[in-house]
Each structure stands twice: as C-alpha cells, then as structure tokens.
Amino acid sequence: MIIFLTGLATVTALVSCEVLRVLKPDKALPRAVVIITAALLAIVGVAAVVQLVHLAQLA
C-alpha cells in the first residue's frame, strides 16, 4: 500500500513539473519540486529493484 501511495505521489510530482514547465517555459522549476520529484523517483526505483530481486529468489 505504501509503494502504491509513493507511486501516486511520484506521478503527481511529475505531472506538476510538466505543468509548471509548460505554463512557464522561460522560468526554471523550483528547486524543492525537482528535489522532491527526484527523491520519489529514487524510492520507486529502489522498490522496483527490490521486488525484482525478491521474484528472482522465488524462481
């Protein structure tokens, strides 16, 4: 459940970055938004690797 919520937060952060980029193309994205999005992507990436390793051990 936690990974689902983290994934949902990641998608929301990515969409927010894209919307900000489209609405204000000449302005840089806020640093906090970029850091939060990168952190969420890292968490989701690590969780995916952990799940793949777990599945590989079961096979």
PDB file of N, CA, C, O and CB in Angstrom:
ATOM      1  N   MET A   1       0.826  -1.195   0.000  1.00  0.00           N
ATOM      2  CA  MET A   1       0.000   0.000   0.000  1.00  0.00           C
ATOM      3  C   MET A   1       0.875   1.264   0.000  1.00  0.00           C
ATOM      4  O   MET A   1       0.567   2.250  -0.670  1.00  0.00           O
ATOM      5  CB  MET A   1      -0.942  -0.005   1.218  1.00  0.00           C
ATOM      6  N   ILE A   2       1.962   1.208   0.763  1.00  0.00           N
ATOM      7  CA  ILE A   2       2.845   2.371   0.840  1.00  0.00           C
ATOM      8  C   ILE A   2       3.489   2.632  -0.515  1.00  0.00           C
ATOM      9  O   ILE A   2       3.608   3.784  -0.930  1.00  0.00           O
ATOM     10  CB  ILE A   2       3.927   2.165   1.920  1.00  0.00           C
ATOM     11  N   ILE A   3       3.906   1.575  -1.211  1.00  0.00           N
ATOM     12  CA  ILE A   3       4.544   1.777  -2.515  1.00  0.00           C
ATOM     13  C   ILE A   3       3.530   2.313  -3.520  1.00  0.00           C
ATOM     14  O   ILE A   3       3.896   3.083  -4.408  1.00  0.00           O
ATOM     15  CB  ILE A   3       5.165   0.457  -3.031  1.00  0.00           C
ATOM     16  N   PHE A   4       2.274   1.923  -3.397  1.00  0.00           N
ATOM     17  CA  PHE A   4       1.239   2.471  -4.274  1.00  0.00           C
ATOM     18  C   PHE A   4       1.086   3.970  -4.041  1.00  0.00           C
ATOM     19  O   PHE A   4       1.019   4.744  -4.995  1.00  0.00           O
ATOM     20  CB  PHE A   4      -0.106   1.753  -4.043  1.00  0.00           C
ATOM     21  N   LEU A   5       1.030   4.378  -2.782  1.00  0.00           N
ATOM     22  CA  LEU A   5       0.900   5.802  -2.469  1.00  0.00           C
ATOM     23  C   LEU A   5       2.138   6.584  -2.898  1.00  0.00           C
ATOM     24  O   LEU A   5       2.030   7.722  -3.356  1.00  0.00           O
ATOM     25  CB  LEU A   5       0.657   5.994  -0.973  1.00  0.00           C
ATOM     26  N   THR A   6       3.305   5.976  -2.750  1.00  0.00           N
ATOM     27  CA  THR A   6       4.536   6.626  -3.201  1.00  0.00           C
ATOM     28  C   THR A   6       4.528   6.781  -4.716  1.00  0.00           C
ATOM     29  O   THR A   6       4.923   7.821  -5.242  1.00  0.00           O
ATOM     30  CB  THR A   6       5.773   5.823  -2.753  1.00  0.00           C
ATOM     31  N   GLY A   7       4.079   5.747  -5.412  1.00  0.00           N
ATOM     32  CA  GLY A   7       3.965   5.825  -6.871  1.00  0.00           C
ATOM     33  C   GLY A   7       2.984   6.902  -7.305  1.00  0.00           C
ATOM     34  O   GLY A   7       3.237   7.634  -8.262  1.00  0.00           O
ATOM     35  N   LEU A   8       1.872   6.995  -6.604  1.00  0.00           N
ATOM     36  CA  LEU A   8       0.878   8.021  -6.903  1.00  0.00           C
ATOM     37  C   LEU A   8       1.454   9.414  -6.665  1.00  0.00           C
ATOM     38  O   LEU A   8       1.233  10.327  -7.461  1.00  0.00           O
ATOM     39  CB  LEU A   8      -0.383   7.813  -6.051  1.00  0.00           C
ATOM     40  N   ALA A   9       2.189   9.574  -5.574  1.00  0.00           N
ATOM     41  CA  ALA A   9       2.830  10.863  -5.288  1.00  0.00           C
ATOM     42  C   ALA A   9       3.874  11.190  -6.356  1.00  0.00           C
ATOM     43  O   ALA A   9       4.037  12.351  -6.731  1.00  0.00           O
ATOM     44  CB  ALA A   9       3.485  10.845  -3.885  1.00  0.00           C
ATOM     45  N   THR A  10       4.578  10.174  -6.842  1.00  0.00           N
ATOM     46  CA  THR A  10       5.581  10.392  -7.882  1.00  0.00           C
ATOM     47  C   THR A  10       4.929  10.864  -9.178  1.00  0.00           C
ATOM     48  O   THR A  10       5.408  11.805  -9.811  1.00  0.00           O
ATOM     49  CB  THR A  10       6.383   9.108  -8.131  1.00  0.00           C
ATOM     50  N   VAL A  11       3.849  10.217  -9.569  1.00  0.00           N
ATOM     51  CA  VAL A  11       3.140  10.623 -10.783  1.00  0.00           C
ATOM     52  C   VAL A  11       2.622  12.055 -10.629  1.00  0.00           C
ATOM     53  O   VAL A  11       2.706  12.853 -11.563  1.00  0.00           O
ATOM     54  CB  VAL A  11       1.968   9.649 -11.086  1.00  0.00           C
ATOM     55  N   THR A  12       2.094  12.373  -9.463  1.00  0.00           N
ATOM     56  CA  THR A  12       1.600  13.721  -9.217  1.00  0.00           C
ATOM     57  C   THR A  12       2.729  14.743  -9.316  1.00  0.00           C
ATOM     58  O   THR A  12       2.555  15.811  -9.904  1.00  0.00           O
ATOM     59  CB  THR A  12       0.935  13.801  -7.842  1.00  0.00           C
ATOM     60  N   ALA A  13       3.879  14.416  -8.744  1.00  0.00           N
ATOM     61  CA  ALA A  13       5.022  15.332  -8.807  1.00  0.00           C
ATOM     62  C   ALA A  13       5.510  15.510 -10.237  1.00  0.00           C
ATOM     63  O   ALA A  13       5.844  16.622 -10.645  1.00  0.00           O
ATOM     64  CB  ALA A  13       6.164  14.822  -7.926  1.00  0.00           C
ATOM     65  N   LEU A  14       5.555  14.418 -11.006  1.00  0.00           N
ATOM     66  CA  LEU A  14       5.989  14.522 -12.406  1.00  0.00           C
ATOM     67  C   LEU A  14       5.024  15.365 -13.238  1.00  0.00           C
ATOM     68  O   LEU A  14       5.445  16.172 -14.067  1.00  0.00           O
ATOM     69  CB  LEU A  14       6.119  13.128 -13.023  1.00  0.00           C
ATOM     70  N   VAL A  15       3.741  15.171 -13.010  1.00  0.00           N
ATOM     71  CA  VAL A  15       2.745  15.962 -13.734  1.00  0.00           C
ATOM     72  C   VAL A  15       2.855  17.431 -13.332  1.00  0.00           C
ATOM     73  O   VAL A  15       2.741  18.316 -14.179  1.00  0.00           O
ATOM     74  CB  VAL A  15       1.315  15.429 -13.461  1.00  0.00           C
ATOM     75  N   SER A  16       3.072  17.691 -12.055  1.00  0.00           N
ATOM     76  CA  SER A  16       3.230  19.075 -11.600  1.00  0.00           C
ATOM     77  C   SER A  16       4.429  19.735 -12.258  1.00  0.00           C
ATOM     78  O   SER A  16       4.351  20.889 -12.679  1.00  0.00           O
ATOM     79  CB  SER A  16       3.376  19.126 -10.080  1.00  0.00           C
ATOM     80  N   CYS A  17       5.542  19.006 -12.349  1.00  0.00           N
ATOM     81  CA  CYS A  17       6.732  19.545 -13.016  1.00  0.00           C
ATOM     82  C   CYS A  17       6.433  19.857 -14.479  1.00  0.00           C
ATOM     83  O   CYS A  17       6.837  20.898 -14.997  1.00  0.00           O
ATOM     84  CB  CYS A  17       7.907  18.552 -12.913  1.00  0.00           C
ATOM     85  N   GLU A  18       5.732  18.956 -15.128  1.00  0.00           N
ATOM     86  CA  GLU A  18       5.424  19.156 -16.551  1.00  0.00           C
ATOM     87  C   GLU A  18       4.488  20.347 -16.744  1.00  0.00           C
ATOM     88  O   GLU A  18       4.669  21.136 -17.671  1.00  0.00           O
ATOM     89  CB  GLU A  18       4.789  17.885 -17.149  1.00  0.00           C
ATOM     90  N   VAL A  19       3.495  20.477 -15.874  1.00  0.00           N
ATOM     91  CA  VAL A  19       2.567  21.606 -15.969  1.00  0.00           C
ATOM     92  C   VAL A  19       3.301  22.920 -15.741  1.00  0.00           C
ATOM     93  O   VAL A  19       3.086  23.884 -16.475  1.00  0.00           O
ATOM     94  CB  VAL A  19       1.421  21.454 -14.952  1.00  0.00           C
ATOM     95  N   LEU A  20       4.161  22.965 -14.735  1.00  0.00           N
ATOM     96  CA  LEU A  20       4.933  24.185 -14.481  1.00  0.00           C
ATOM     97  C   LEU A  20       5.845  24.509 -15.666  1.00  0.00           C
ATOM     98  O   LEU A  20       6.017  25.673 -16.026  1.00  0.00           O
ATOM     99  CB  LEU A  20       5.767  24.034 -13.195  1.00  0.00           C
ATOM    100  N   ARG A  21       6.420  23.479 -16.259  1.00  0.00           N
ATOM    101  CA  ARG A  21       7.312  23.690 -17.399  1.00  0.00           C
ATOM    102  C   ARG A  21       6.550  24.225 -18.610  1.00  0.00           C
ATOM    103  O   ARG A  21       7.062  25.064 -19.350  1.00  0.00           O
ATOM    104  CB  ARG A  21       8.024  22.387 -17.764  1.00  0.00           C
ATOM    105  N   VAL A  22       5.325  23.735 -18.808  1.00  0.00           N
ATOM    106  CA  VAL A  22       4.527  24.182 -19.953  1.00  0.00           C
ATOM    107  C   VAL A  22       3.979  25.596 -19.723  1.00  0.00           C
ATOM    108  O   VAL A  22       3.977  26.423 -20.635  1.00  0.00           O
ATOM    109  CB  VAL A  22       3.366  23.200 -20.214  1.00  0.00           C
ATOM    110  N   LEU A  23       3.516  25.866 -18.501  1.00  0.00           N
ATOM    111  CA  LEU A  23       2.928  27.168 -18.223  1.00  0.00           C
ATOM    112  C   LEU A  23       3.958  28.290 -18.181  1.00  0.00           C
ATOM    113  O   LEU A  23       3.677  29.415 -18.593  1.00  0.00           O
ATOM    114  CB  LEU A  23       2.186  27.119 -16.921  1.00  0.00           C
ATOM    115  N   LYS A  24       5.143  27.984 -17.685  1.00  0.00           N
ATOM    116  CA  LYS A  24       6.197  28.995 -17.563  1.00  0.00           C
ATOM    117  C   LYS A  24       7.491  28.455 -18.168  1.00  0.00           C
ATOM    118  O   LYS A  24       8.427  28.127 -17.438  1.00  0.00           O
ATOM    119  CB  LYS A  24       6.415  29.397 -16.073  1.00  0.00           C
ATOM    120  N   PRO A  25       7.549  28.362 -19.501  1.00  0.00           N
ATOM    121  CA  PRO A  25       8.708  27.730 -20.142  1.00  0.00           C
ATOM    122  C   PRO A  25      10.023  28.502 -19.952  1.00  0.00           C
ATOM    123  O   PRO A  25      11.100  27.907 -19.992  1.00  0.00           O
ATOM    124  CB  PRO A  25       8.438  27.573 -21.615  1.00  0.00           C
ATOM    125  N   ASP A  26       9.939  29.810 -19.746  1.00  0.00           N
ATOM    126  CA  ASP A  26      11.152  30.601 -19.604  1.00  0.00           C
ATOM    127  C   ASP A  26      11.669  30.655 -18.167  1.00  0.00           C
ATOM    128  O   ASP A  26      12.745  31.193 -17.908  1.00  0.00           O
ATOM    129  CB  ASP A  26      10.904  31.995 -20.101  1.00  0.00           C
ATOM    130  N   LYS A  27      10.907  30.102 -17.248  1.00  0.00           N
ATOM    131  CA  LYS A  27      11.278  30.145 -15.828  1.00  0.00           C
ATOM    132  C   LYS A  27      11.737  28.759 -15.371  1.00  0.00           C
ATOM    133  O   LYS A  27      11.169  27.744 -15.771  1.00  0.00           O
ATOM    134  CB  LYS A  27      10.081  30.637 -14.957  1.00  0.00           C
ATOM    135  N   ALA A  28      12.763  28.731 -14.536  1.00  0.00           N
ATOM    136  CA  ALA A  28      13.271  27.452 -14.028  1.00  0.00           C
ATOM    137  C   ALA A  28      12.286  26.852 -13.023  1.00  0.00           C
ATOM    138  O   ALA A  28      11.557  27.570 -12.338  1.00  0.00           O
ATOM    139  CB  ALA A  28      14.664  27.639 -13.371  1.00  0.00           C
ATOM    140  N   LEU A  29      12.284  25.519 -12.953  1.00  0.00           N
ATOM    141  CA  LEU A  29      11.435  24.848 -11.966  1.00  0.00           C
ATOM    142  C   LEU A  29      11.970  25.133 -10.564  1.00  0.00           C
ATOM    143  O   LEU A  29      13.180  25.257 -10.374  1.00  0.00           O
ATOM    144  CB  LEU A  29      11.376  23.312 -12.232  1.00  0.00           C
ATOM    145  N   PRO A  30      11.070  25.238  -9.578  1.00  0.00           N
ATOM    146  CA  PRO A  30      11.545  25.439  -8.208  1.00  0.00           C
ATOM    147  C   PRO A  30      12.429  24.272  -7.760  1.00  0.00           C
ATOM    148  O   PRO A  30      12.135  23.110  -8.040  1.00  0.00           O
ATOM    149  CB  PRO A  30      10.351  25.603  -7.246  1.00  0.00           C
ATOM    150  N   ARG A  31      13.493  24.596  -7.074  1.00  0.00           N
ATOM    151  CA  ARG A  31      14.457  23.583  -6.653  1.00  0.00           C
ATOM    152  C   ARG A  31      13.817  22.514  -5.775  1.00  0.00           C
ATOM    153  O   ARG A  31      14.142  21.333  -5.902  1.00  0.00           O
ATOM    154  CB  ARG A  31      15.608  24.235  -5.909  1.00  0.00           C
ATOM    155  N   ALA A  32      12.914  22.913  -4.890  1.00  0.00           N
ATOM    156  CA  ALA A  32      12.261  21.954  -3.994  1.00  0.00           C
ATOM    157  C   ALA A  32      11.440  20.930  -4.783  1.00  0.00           C
ATOM    158  O   ALA A  32      11.424  19.749  -4.438  1.00  0.00           O
ATOM    159  CB  ALA A  32      11.358  22.691  -2.990  1.00  0.00           C
ATOM    160  N   VAL A  33      10.772  21.374  -5.820  1.00  0.00           N
ATOM    161  CA  VAL A  33       9.957  20.460  -6.639  1.00  0.00           C
ATOM    162  C   VAL A  33      10.851  19.439  -7.326  1.00  0.00           C
ATOM    163  O   VAL A  33      10.523  18.253  -7.378  1.00  0.00           O
ATOM    164  CB  VAL A  33       9.131  21.245  -7.693  1.00  0.00           C
ATOM    165  N   VAL A  34      11.964  19.894  -7.846  1.00  0.00           N
ATOM    166  CA  VAL A  34      12.886  18.988  -8.531  1.00  0.00           C
ATOM    167  C   VAL A  34      13.468  17.969  -7.545  1.00  0.00           C
ATOM    168  O   VAL A  34      13.560  16.784  -7.866  1.00  0.00           O
ATOM    169  CB  VAL A  34      14.021  19.785  -9.213  1.00  0.00           C
ATOM    170  N   ILE A  35      13.858  18.415  -6.363  1.00  0.00           N
ATOM    171  CA  ILE A  35      14.437  17.504  -5.359  1.00  0.00           C
ATOM    172  C   ILE A  35      13.409  16.486  -4.879  1.00  0.00           C
ATOM    173  O   ILE A  35      13.722  15.303  -4.750  1.00  0.00           O
ATOM    174  CB  ILE A  35      14.980  18.301  -4.157  1.00  0.00           C
ATOM    175  N   ILE A  36      12.192  16.933  -4.618  1.00  0.00           N
ATOM    176  CA  ILE A  36      11.144  16.013  -4.158  1.00  0.00           C
ATOM    177  C   ILE A  36      10.820  14.985  -5.236  1.00  0.00           C
ATOM    178  O   ILE A  36      10.669  13.800  -4.942  1.00  0.00           O
ATOM    179  CB  ILE A  36       9.869  16.791  -3.768  1.00  0.00           C
ATOM    180  N   THR A  37      10.715  15.435  -6.475  1.00  0.00           N
ATOM    181  CA  THR A  37      10.425  14.511  -7.576  1.00  0.00           C
ATOM    182  C   THR A  37      11.543  13.491  -7.745  1.00  0.00           C
ATOM    183  O   THR A  37      11.276  12.306  -7.942  1.00  0.00           O
ATOM    184  CB  THR A  37      10.219  15.284  -8.886  1.00  0.00           C
ATOM    185  N   ALA A  38      12.780  13.936  -7.669  1.00  0.00           N
ATOM    186  CA  ALA A  38      13.913  13.015  -7.795  1.00  0.00           C
ATOM    187  C   ALA A  38      13.927  12.002  -6.652  1.00  0.00           C
ATOM    188  O   ALA A  38      14.208  10.823  -6.866  1.00  0.00           O
ATOM    189  CB  ALA A  38      15.238  13.794  -7.825  1.00  0.00           C
ATOM    190  N   ALA A  39      13.625  12.462  -5.444  1.00  0.00           N
ATOM    191  CA  ALA A  39      13.597  11.547  -4.298  1.00  0.00           C
ATOM    192  C   ALA A  39      12.495  10.503  -4.449  1.00  0.00           C
ATOM    193  O   ALA A  39      12.708   9.325  -4.163  1.00  0.00           O
ATOM    194  CB  ALA A  39      13.401  12.329  -2.994  1.00  0.00           C
ATOM    195  N   LEU A  40      11.331  10.928  -4.891  1.00  0.00           N
ATOM    196  CA  LEU A  40      10.233   9.978  -5.093  1.00  0.00           C
ATOM    197  C   LEU A  40      10.565   8.978  -6.190  1.00  0.00           C
ATOM    198  O   LEU A  40      10.269   7.791  -6.054  1.00  0.00           O
ATOM    199  CB  LEU A  40       8.939  10.721  -5.439  1.00  0.00           C
ATOM    200  N   LEU A  41      11.176   9.445  -7.275  1.00  0.00           N
ATOM    201  CA  LEU A  41      11.582   8.523  -8.343  1.00  0.00           C
ATOM    202  C   LEU A  41      12.617   7.525  -7.839  1.00  0.00           C
ATOM    203  O   LEU A  41      12.585   6.356  -8.225  1.00  0.00           O
ATOM    204  CB  LEU A  41      12.144   9.302  -9.542  1.00  0.00           C
ATOM    205  N   ALA A  42      13.524   7.964  -6.991  1.00  0.00           N
ATOM    206  CA  ALA A  42      14.528   7.059  -6.431  1.00  0.00           C
ATOM    207  C   ALA A  42      13.870   5.994  -5.559  1.00  0.00           C
ATOM    208  O   ALA A  42      14.237   4.821  -5.625  1.00  0.00           O
ATOM    209  CB  ALA A  42      15.566   7.846  -5.615  1.00  0.00           C
ATOM    210  N   ILE A  43      12.911   6.394  -4.752  1.00  0.00           N
ATOM    211  CA  ILE A  43      12.208   5.432  -3.889  1.00  0.00           C
ATOM    212  C   ILE A  43      11.484   4.386  -4.729  1.00  0.00           C
ATOM    213  O   ILE A  43      11.558   3.191  -4.445  1.00  0.00           O
ATOM    214  CB  ILE A  43      11.204   6.159  -2.968  1.00  0.00           C
ATOM    215  N   VAL A  44      10.786   4.842  -5.760  1.00  0.00           N
ATOM    216  CA  VAL A  44      10.055   3.907  -6.624  1.00  0.00           C
ATOM    217  C   VAL A  44      11.029   2.986  -7.351  1.00  0.00           C
ATOM    218  O   VAL A  44      10.757   1.795  -7.502  1.00  0.00           O
ATOM    219  CB  VAL A  44       9.179   4.674  -7.645  1.00  0.00           C
ATOM    220  N   GLY A  45      12.152   3.520  -7.799  1.00  0.00           N
ATOM    221  CA  GLY A  45      13.161   2.697  -8.471  1.00  0.00           C
ATOM    222  C   GLY A  45      13.738   1.632  -7.565  1.00  0.00           C
ATOM    223  O   GLY A  45      13.890   0.480  -7.970  1.00  0.00           O
ATOM    224  N   VAL A  46      14.058   2.011  -6.343  1.00  0.00           N
ATOM    225  CA  VAL A  46      14.597   1.038  -5.382  1.00  0.00           C
ATOM    226  C   VAL A  46      13.550  -0.025  -5.063  1.00  0.00           C
ATOM    227  O   VAL A  46      13.875  -1.210  -4.975  1.00  0.00           O
ATOM    228  CB  VAL A  46      15.055   1.745  -4.082  1.00  0.00           C
ATOM    229  N   ALA A  47      12.311   0.384  -4.891  1.00  0.00           N
ATOM    230  CA  ALA A  47      11.245  -0.579  -4.598  1.00  0.00           C
ATOM    231  C   ALA A  47      11.065  -1.559  -5.755  1.00  0.00           C
ATOM    232  O   ALA A  47      10.830  -2.746  -5.526  1.00  0.00           O
ATOM    233  CB  ALA A  47       9.920   0.153  -4.315  1.00  0.00           C
ATOM    234  N   ALA A  48      11.174  -1.079  -6.987  1.00  0.00           N
ATOM    235  CA  ALA A  48      11.047  -1.970  -8.148  1.00  0.00           C
ATOM    236  C   ALA A  48      12.189  -2.971  -8.187  1.00  0.00           C
ATOM    237  O   ALA A  48      11.971  -4.148  -8.474  1.00  0.00           O
ATOM    238  CB  ALA A  48      11.014  -1.160  -9.454  1.00  0.00           C
ATOM    239  N   VAL A  49      13.401  -2.519  -7.903  1.00  0.00           N
ATOM    240  CA  VAL A  49      14.556  -3.431  -7.884  1.00  0.00           C
ATOM    241  C   VAL A  49      14.396  -4.467  -6.781  1.00  0.00           C
ATOM    242  O   VAL A  49      14.691  -5.644  -6.989  1.00  0.00           O
ATOM    243  CB  VAL A  49      15.875  -2.645  -7.688  1.00  0.00           C
ATOM    244  N   VAL A  50      13.936  -4.047  -5.620  1.00  0.00           N
ATOM    245  CA  VAL A  50      13.730  -4.988  -4.504  1.00  0.00           C
ATOM    246  C   VAL A  50      12.702  -6.045  -4.888  1.00  0.00           C
ATOM    247  O   VAL A  50      12.881  -7.228  -4.598  1.00  0.00           O
ATOM    248  CB  VAL A  50      13.273  -4.237  -3.226  1.00  0.00           C
ATOM    249  N   GLN A  51      11.618  -5.611  -5.543  1.00  0.00           N
ATOM    250  CA  GLN A  51      10.591  -6.574  -5.970  1.00  0.00           C
ATOM    251  C   GLN A  51      11.145  -7.552  -7.000  1.00  0.00           C
ATOM    252  O   GLN A  51      10.848  -8.745  -6.939  1.00  0.00           O
ATOM    253  CB  GLN A  51       9.373  -5.837  -6.553  1.00  0.00           C
ATOM    254  N   LEU A  52      11.946  -7.064  -7.942  1.00  0.00           N
ATOM    255  CA  LEU A  52      12.550  -7.951  -8.947  1.00  0.00           C
ATOM    256  C   LEU A  52      13.505  -8.948  -8.307  1.00  0.00           C
ATOM    257  O   LEU A  52      13.507 -10.122  -8.677  1.00  0.00           O
ATOM    258  CB  LEU A  52      13.292  -7.131 -10.005  1.00  0.00           C
ATOM    259  N   VAL A  53      14.300  -8.507  -7.372  1.00  0.00           N
ATOM    260  CA  VAL A  53      15.221  -9.412  -6.671  1.00  0.00           C
ATOM    261  C   VAL A  53      14.435 -10.457  -5.895  1.00  0.00           C
ATOM    262  O   VAL A  53      14.793 -11.635  -5.887  1.00  0.00           O
ATOM    263  CB  VAL A  53      16.151  -8.623  -5.716  1.00  0.00           C
ATOM    264  N   HIS A  54      13.373 -10.026  -5.249  1.00  0.00           N
ATOM    265  CA  HIS A  54      12.531 -10.963  -4.492  1.00  0.00           C
ATOM    266  C   HIS A  54      11.910 -12.011  -5.420  1.00  0.00           C
ATOM    267  O   HIS A  54      11.889 -13.199  -5.097  1.00  0.00           O
ATOM    268  CB  HIS A  54      11.419 -10.199  -3.735  1.00  0.00           C
ATOM    269  N   LEU A  55      11.408 -11.568  -6.567  1.00  0.00           N
ATOM    270  CA  LEU A  55      10.843 -12.515  -7.527  1.00  0.00           C
ATOM    271  C   LEU A  55      11.896 -13.460  -8.092  1.00  0.00           C
ATOM    272  O   LEU A  55      11.610 -14.633  -8.334  1.00  0.00           O
ATOM    273  CB  LEU A  55      10.170 -11.766  -8.661  1.00  0.00           C
ATOM    274  N   ALA A  56      13.102 -12.963  -8.301  1.00  0.00           N
ATOM    275  CA  ALA A  56      14.171 -13.817  -8.812  1.00  0.00           C
ATOM    276  C   ALA A  56      14.557 -14.892  -7.793  1.00  0.00           C
ATOM    277  O   ALA A  56      14.916 -16.009  -8.166  1.00  0.00           O
ATOM    278  CB  ALA A  56      15.396 -12.971  -9.177  1.00  0.00           C
ATOM    279  N   GLN A  57      14.483 -14.553  -6.528  1.00  0.00           N
ATOM    280  CA  GLN A  57      14.815 -15.532  -5.491  1.00  0.00           C
ATOM    281  C   GLN A  57      13.749 -16.618  -5.381  1.00  0.00           C
ATOM    282  O   GLN A  57      14.048 -17.750  -5.002  1.00  0.00           O
ATOM    283  CB  GLN A  57      14.986 -14.835  -4.145  1.00  0.00           C
ATOM    284  N   LEU A  58      12.520 -16.275  -5.710  1.00  0.00           N
ATOM    285  CA  LEU A  58      11.442 -17.261  -5.644  1.00  0.00           C
ATOM    286  C   LEU A  58      11.502 -18.254  -6.798  1.00  0.00           C
ATOM    287  O   LEU A  58      11.018 -19.378  -6.673  1.00  0.00           O
ATOM    288  CB  LEU A  58      10.096 -16.561  -5.640  1.00  0.00           C
ATOM    289  N   ALA A  59      12.084 -17.853  -7.905  1.00  0.00           N
ATOM    290  CA  ALA A  59      12.119 -18.714  -9.097  1.00  0.00           C
ATOM    291  C   ALA A  59      13.163 -19.799  -8.984  1.00  0.00           C
ATOM    292  O   ALA A  59      13.319 -20.605  -9.901  1.00  0.00           O
ATOM    293  CB  ALA A  59      12.385 -17.889 -10.337  1.00  0.00           C
TER     294      ALA A  59
END
